[in-house]
Amino acid sequence: MKQMKRISAAVAALVIATGGLVACSGGGDDDKGSVYFLNFKPEQDAAYQKIAKDYTAKTGVEVKVVTAASNSYEQTLKAEIGKKDAPTLFQVNGPTGLKTWEPYMADLSDATITKNLNPDVPALKGSDGKVYGVPFAVEGYGLIYNAAIFDKYFALPDAKAKSAADIKDYATLKAVSEDMQAKKAELGIEGAFASTSLASGEDWRWQTHLANLPVHQEFKDLGTKETKDVKFKYNENFKNLFDLYLKNSTIDPKLAPSKAVTDSMAEFAMGKAAMVQNGNWAWSQIEKVDGNVVKQDDIKFLPMYMGLPDEGKTGIAVGTENYLGVNKKASEADQKASIDFVNWLFTTDEGKKYVINDLGFNAPFNNFSKTDTPNDPLAKEVAAAIDNKELTTIPWDFQYFPSQKFKNDFGQALAQYASGNKSWEEVVKIFTEGWAAESK
């Protein structure tokens, strides 16, 4: 995942097993089949609905898109997969998801899209070596900052840094953040960081994305990602940055458990905060906020420094969490319809325009060139991070976390810590005992 080629995101995958899935037996020429896509990302719902409508108008093939609510995808998929009209296309969360959903996933080893994957973005394979999932989005996340506010701060005579390039470690990030908080009235902001959203179902930025960095470092120490021996070795580093967020925010830490992601993104968009942790998908949220004052050219990324070893050599986190698969228990006609839909979307010039302009993805396939890029400031930042030869991007190792329950329990513990109802030692215990129990 180091220096991944600029392919970020999108689409993907799903599909297509040429062979048995393509042949439609028994449906007849008039049976076009239909597509039912269960989508993981709420922020992409509008784009997928538009694509589905346009494709149906063009081909006469019905494409239904259902988007699960935030943090409820697994429950939604479990509820839908057993129905008569189950999803024909769905998503799994890396190796952990494959263990649950492999019985429903068709072999995509010979699929055209699988063969078109760029070599540094591997497909999801089972223990038998067959491909069951194809990555559809290579994205990136880190500290999104407003360069206009940063420049205003850097212009102060006693600023702790003179440019964003000076922030290369946790010590400097801490000094700048705390100084911004102290000078918030002078800077015209309410906090250095937007609020830390810890409401139930809204805590994924911390229990997953933030936790990815210390767990990745522990994986490196252990020499494997398939382990039951994770002890949250670098929990103090996690705490460093988490505390920095809580103590230098637009809100009192005790209010964090009541905040949603939309709250923090709105605060950033309206210029109330200089920074917010999130990914490249956040631009679509920022630009749509009523009252947004952040200019497109001022949206930038910083790495999430927390004092980990050699962090000056690392950049933002770049990778993929979700893989698309074909439901092998769907009818052959529906499987073929799903394959045709995906092929149109990801391999034709017409489809690629939707991928780039509506979904905002940099697709991980060799039929997308470097010029096939969305006009999105954060997507461009991710592309720059991938191409940066001086910094190593951090892979998305949270796809190896034991389960959604583990993440939810950890997130709830973080909320209790923020509100003052749990000690940090209790949070660490919940993490380590939960990992051990869920990994059995």
C-alpha positions in Angstrom: 0.0 0.0 0.0 3.1 2.1 0.1 3.1 4.7 -2.6 0.0 3.3 -4.2 -0.6 4.4 -7.7 -3.0 7.1 -8.0 -5.9 5.3 -8.3 -8.2 6.3 -5.8 -11.3 5.1 -5.6 -13.9 4.0 -7.1 -15.8 1.9 -8.4 -15.5 -1.1 -8.9 -15.4 -4.0 -8.7 -17.9 -5.9 -8.5 -18.0 -8.3 -10.7 -18.2 -10.2 -13.3 -17.3 -13.6 -13.6 -17.2 -14.3 -17.3 -18.1 -18.0 -17.5 -20.9 -19.4 -15.6 -22.2 -16.0 -14.4 -22.4 -14.6 -17.9 -24.4 -17.3 -19.5 -28.0 -16.9 -18.9 -29.7 -20.2 -18.9 -33.4 -20.6 -18.8 -34.3 -16.9 -18.6 -35.0 -16.4 -22.3 -34.0 -13.5 -24.5 -36.7 -11.3 -23.0 -35.4 -11.8 -19.4 -33.0 -8.9 -19.0 -32.7 -9.5 -15.3 -32.4 -6.7 -12.8 -29.8 -5.2 -10.5 -30.2 -4.6 -6.8 -27.1 -2.8 -5.4 -26.8 -2.5 -1.6 -24.6 0.6 -1.1 -22.3 1.1 1.9 -21.6 4.9 1.6 -24.4 7.3 2.4 -22.5 10.2 0.9 -22.6 8.4 -2.5 -26.3 7.7 -2.5 -27.4 10.6 -4.7 -24.8 9.8 -7.3 -25.7 6.1 -7.5 -29.4 7.0 -7.7 -28.7 9.2 -10.7 -26.6 6.6 -12.4 -29.2 3.9 -11.8 -32.0 6.1 -13.3 -29.9 7.0 -16.4 -28.8 3.4 -17.0 -32.4 2.1 -16.7 -33.5 4.8 -19.2 -30.7 3.8 -21.6 -31.1 0.0 -21.4 -34.5 -0.8 -19.9 -32.8 -2.8 -17.2 -34.0 -2.0 -13.7 -31.3 -0.9 -11.3 -32.3 -0.4 -7.7 -29.9 1.2 -5.3 -30.5 0.9 -1.5 -28.1 2.7 0.8 -27.7 1.5 4.4 -27.7 4.1 7.1 -24.4 5.1 8.6 -22.8 2.3 10.6 -25.6 -0.2 9.9 -24.4 -1.9 6.7 -23.8 -5.3 8.2 -27.2 -5.4 9.8 -28.9 -4.3 6.6 -27.1 -6.8 4.5 -28.0 -9.6 7.0 -31.6 -8.6 6.8 -31.7 -8.3 3.0 -29.6 -11.3 1.9 -32.1 -13.9 2.9 -35.0 -12.3 1.1 -36.4 -13.5 -2.2 -35.3 -10.4 -4.0 -31.9 -10.2 -2.3 -29.1 -7.8 -3.4 -27.3 -8.9 -6.5 -24.4 -6.7 -5.7 -23.1 -5.9 -2.3 -20.0 -4.9 -0.4 -17.8 -6.6 2.2 -15.4 -5.0 4.6 -12.0 -6.7 3.8 -10.8 -10.0 5.1 -13.1 -9.9 8.1 -16.2 -9.4 5.9 -15.1 -12.2 3.6 -15.2 -14.6 6.4 -18.9 -13.9 6.9 -20.1 -13.4 3.3 -17.9 -15.8 1.2 -20.8 -18.3 0.9 -22.7 -15.7 -1.0 -19.8 -14.4 -3.2 -19.2 -15.6 -6.7 -15.8 -16.4 -8.0 -14.5 -13.3 -9.9 -11.1 -14.6 -10.7 -11.7 -14.5 -14.5 -13.6 -11.3 -14.5 -12.5 -8.5 -16.9 -12.6 -5.9 -14.2 -10.5 -8.1 -11.9 -7.9 -8.5 -14.6 -8.0 -4.7 -15.1 -7.0 -4.0 -11.5 -3.8 -2.1 -11.1 -1.2 -4.5 -9.6 -0.7 -2.5 -6.4 -4.4 -2.7 -5.4 -5.0 -6.4 -4.7 -8.4 -8.1 -5.0 -9.9 -9.9 -2.0 -9.1 -13.6 -2.2 -10.3 -16.6 -0.2 -8.2 -19.3 1.3 -8.6 -21.2 -2.0 -6.8 -18.4 -3.9 -10.0 -17.4 -5.8 -11.1 -13.8 -6.1 -14.3 -13.0 -4.4 -14.2 -9.3 -4.0 -12.8 -6.4 -6.1 -11.8 -3.1 -4.5 -13.9 -0.2 -5.8 -12.4 2.8 -4.0 -8.9 3.7 -3.0 -9.3 6.7 -0.8 -7.4 8.7 1.8 -7.9 10.3 5.1 -6.0 12.5 7.5 -6.3 16.0 9.0 -8.3 18.2 6.7 -7.3 21.8 7.2 -8.4 25.2 6.0 -5.3 26.9 4.5 -6.8 30.3 4.9 -7.1 30.0 8.7 -3.6 28.4 8.8 -2.1 31.3 6.9 -3.8 33.8 9.2 -2.2 31.9 12.1 1.2 31.6 10.5 1.3 35.4 10.0 1.2 35.9 13.8 4.6 37.0 15.1 4.6 34.3 17.8 3.2 31.4 15.8 4.6 28.0 16.7 5.2 27.3 13.0 5.5 29.4 9.8 3.9 27.0 7.3 2.1 23.7 7.1 5.4 22.2 5.9 6.8 22.8 9.4 4.3 20.5 10.9 6.1 17.1 10.6 5.5 15.5 14.0 3.1 15.3 17.0 5.1 17.8 19.1 4.7 20.5 16.4 1.0 19.6 15.7 0.3 19.8 19.4 2.0 23.2 19.8 0.2 24.7 16.8 -3.2 23.3 17.8 -3.0 24.5 21.4 -1.8 27.9 20.3 -4.6 28.2 17.8 -7.1 27.3 20.5 -5.6 30.0 22.8 -5.8 32.5 20.0 -9.2 31.4 18.6 -10.8 34.8 19.1 -8.0 36.5 17.2 -8.3 33.9 14.4 -12.1 34.2 14.3 -12.7 30.5 15.0 -14.4 28.6 17.8 -11.8 25.8 18.1 -8.7 24.4 16.4 -10.6 21.2 15.7 -14.2 20.6 14.8 -16.2 18.7 17.3 -15.3 15.0 17.9 -18.5 13.2 16.9 -19.0 10.3 19.3 -22.8 9.8 19.0 -23.7 6.1 18.5 -23.2 5.2 14.9 -21.2 8.4 14.3 -17.9 7.4 15.9 -16.3 5.5 13.0 -13.6 8.2 12.6 -12.2 7.3 15.9 -12.9 3.7 16.6 -11.8 2.8 13.1 -9.8 5.5 11.3 -7.9 6.9 14.2 -7.3 3.5 15.7 -5.9 2.3 12.4 -2.6 4.1 12.9 -1.5 2.5 16.2 -2.8 -0.9 15.2 -0.9 -0.6 11.9 2.3 0.1 13.9 1.6 -2.9 16.1 1.1 -5.1 13.1 4.5 -4.0 11.8 6.1 -5.0 15.1 4.3 -8.4 15.1 5.1 -9.0 11.4 1.6 -10.1 10.6 -1.9 -8.7 10.3 -3.6 -12.0 11.0 -3.2 -12.0 14.7 -5.0 -12.5 18.0 -2.1 -10.9 19.9 -2.9 -7.2 19.4 -2.5 -5.5 22.9 -3.1 -1.9 21.8 0.6 -1.4 22.4 0.5 2.2 21.1 -2.6 3.3 23.0 -0.8 6.3 24.5 -0.1 7.6 21.0 -3.8 7.2 20.1 -4.6 9.1 23.3 -2.2 11.8 22.4 -4.2 12.8 19.3 -7.6 12.0 20.7 -7.0 14.2 23.7 -5.7 16.9 21.4 -9.0 16.8 19.5 -11.1 16.9 22.6 -9.2 19.6 24.5 -8.8 22.0 21.5 -12.3 21.8 20.0 -15.3 23.9 19.2 -17.2 22.2 22.1 -16.7 21.0 25.6 -15.5 17.3 25.5 -18.5 16.2 27.5 -20.7 17.2 24.6 -18.9 15.0 22.1 -21.1 12.0 22.7 -24.1 14.0 21.4 -22.4 15.1 18.1 -22.7 13.6 14.6 -20.3 13.7 11.7 -22.5 16.3 10.0 -22.1 18.6 13.0 -18.3 18.6 12.8 -18.3 18.9 9.0 -20.7 21.9 9.2 -18.4 23.6 11.8 -15.5 23.2 9.5 -17.4 24.3 6.4 -18.6 27.5 8.2 -15.0 28.4 9.2 -15.6 27.7 12.9 -12.6 25.2 13.0 -9.2 25.1 11.4 -9.1 21.3 11.2 -11.2 18.2 11.1 -10.2 14.5 10.7 -11.9 12.9 7.7 -11.3 11.6 4.3 -11.5 12.7 0.7 -15.2 12.0 0.5 -15.7 14.9 2.9 -15.4 17.5 0.1 -18.9 16.6 -1.1 -20.2 17.2 2.4 -18.3 20.5 2.9 -19.4 22.1 -0.3 -23.0 21.3 0.3 -23.2 22.9 3.7 -25.5 25.9 3.7 -23.2 28.8 4.7 -19.9 27.1 3.6 -17.1 29.7 3.5 -14.2 27.3 2.8 -12.8 27.8 -0.7 -11.9 24.8 -2.8 -8.3 25.9 -3.1 -7.9 26.1 0.7 -8.8 22.5 1.4 -5.6 20.5 2.3 -4.5 17.4 4.1 -2.0 16.9 7.0 -0.9 13.5 8.3 -2.4 12.4 11.7 0.6 12.8 13.9 0.4 11.1 17.3 4.0 10.3 18.2 4.4 6.9 16.5 7.9 5.7 15.4 9.3 7.4 12.3 6.1 9.4 11.8 8.0 12.1 10.0 8.4 9.7 7.1 4.7 8.8 6.8 1.9 10.6 5.1 -1.9 10.2 5.2 -3.7 6.9 5.3 -4.5 5.6 1.8 -6.3 2.4 1.0 -9.6 0.7 0.6 -12.1 -0.7 3.1 -14.8 -2.1 0.9 -14.9 -4.7 -1.9 -17.8 -5.4 -4.2 -19.0 -8.8 -5.0 -21.7 -10.6 -6.9 -24.3 -12.6 -5.1 -23.9 -16.1 -6.5 -27.3 -17.1 -5.2 -29.0 -14.6 -7.4 -30.6 -15.8 -10.7 -28.3 -16.1 -13.6 -30.2 -13.3 -15.4 -29.7 -11.0 -12.5 -26.1 -11.8 -12.2 -25.6 -11.1 -15.9 -27.5 -7.8 -15.6 -25.3 -6.8 -12.7 -22.2 -7.7 -14.6 -23.4 -5.7 -17.7 -24.2 -2.7 -15.5 -20.8 -2.7 -13.8 -19.0 -3.2 -17.1 -20.8 -0.2 -18.6 -20.0 2.0 -15.6 -16.4 1.1 -15.3 -15.1 0.3 -18.8 -17.0 2.5 -21.2 -16.3 6.2 -21.8 -19.8 7.1 -21.0 -19.7 5.2 -17.7 -16.4 6.6 -16.7 -17.8 10.1 -16.8 -20.2 9.2 -14.0 -17.4 7.6 -12.0 -15.2 10.7 -12.3 -17.7 13.5 -12.1 -20.6 12.1 -10.0 -19.0 9.5 -7.8 -15.8 11.4 -7.5 -13.6 8.3 -7.7 -10.1 7.8 -8.9 -10.7 4.2 -10.1 -8.1 1.4 -9.5 -8.2 0.1 -13.0 -5.8 0.3 -15.9 -8.4 1.7 -18.2 -8.4 4.9 -16.1 -5.5 7.2 -16.9 -3.9 9.9 -14.7 -6.1 12.5 -16.4 -9.3 10.6 -15.4 -9.5 12.5 -12.1 -12.4 14.1 -10.3 -12.4 17.9 -9.9 -12.2 17.5 -6.1 -9.5 19.1 -4.0 -9.2 16.3 -1.5 -9.1 13.6 -4.2 -6.2 15.5 -5.8 -4.6 15.6 -2.3 -4.8 11.9 -2.1 -3.4 11.5 -5.6 -0.5 13.7 -4.6 0.1 11.6 -1.4 0.2 8.5 -3.5 2.8 10.0 -5.9 4.9 11.4 -3.1 8.2 9.5 -3.1 9.4 11.0 0.2 6.5 9.9 2.4 5.0 6.4 2.9 1.2 6.2 2.9 -0.4 4.2 5.8 -2.6 1.3 4.7 -6.1 0.8 5.9 -5.4 -2.0 8.3 -8.7 -1.5 10.1 -10.2 -4.0 7.7 -8.5 -6.6 9.9 -10.3 -5.4 13.0 -12.3 -8.4 14.5 -15.9 -7.2 14.0 -18.3 -4.3 13.9 -19.3 -5.2 17.5 -15.7 -4.8 18.6 -15.5 -1.3 16.9 -18.9 -0.3 18.4 -17.9 -1.3 21.9 -14.6 0.6 21.5 -16.4 3.7 20.2 -18.8 3.6 23.2 -15.9 3.4 25.6 -14.3 6.4 23.9 -17.6 8.4 24.3 -17.6 7.5 28.0 -14.0 8.6 28.3 -14.8 11.9 26.6 -17.7 12.6 29.0 -15.5 11.7 32.0 -17.3 8.5 32.9 -14.4 6.1 32.1 -10.7 6.2 32.7 -8.3 5.6 29.9 -7.2 2.4 31.5 -10.8 1.1 31.2 -10.9 2.1 27.5 -7.7 0.2 26.9 -9.1 -2.9 28.7 -12.2 -2.8 26.6 -10.1 -2.7 23.5 -7.7 -5.5 24.4 -10.3 -7.9 25.9 -12.7 -7.2 23.0 -10.0 -8.0 20.4 -9.1 -11.2 22.2 -12.7 -12.3 22.5 -13.7 -11.5 19.0 -10.6 -13.0 17.4 -11.3 -16.4 18.8 
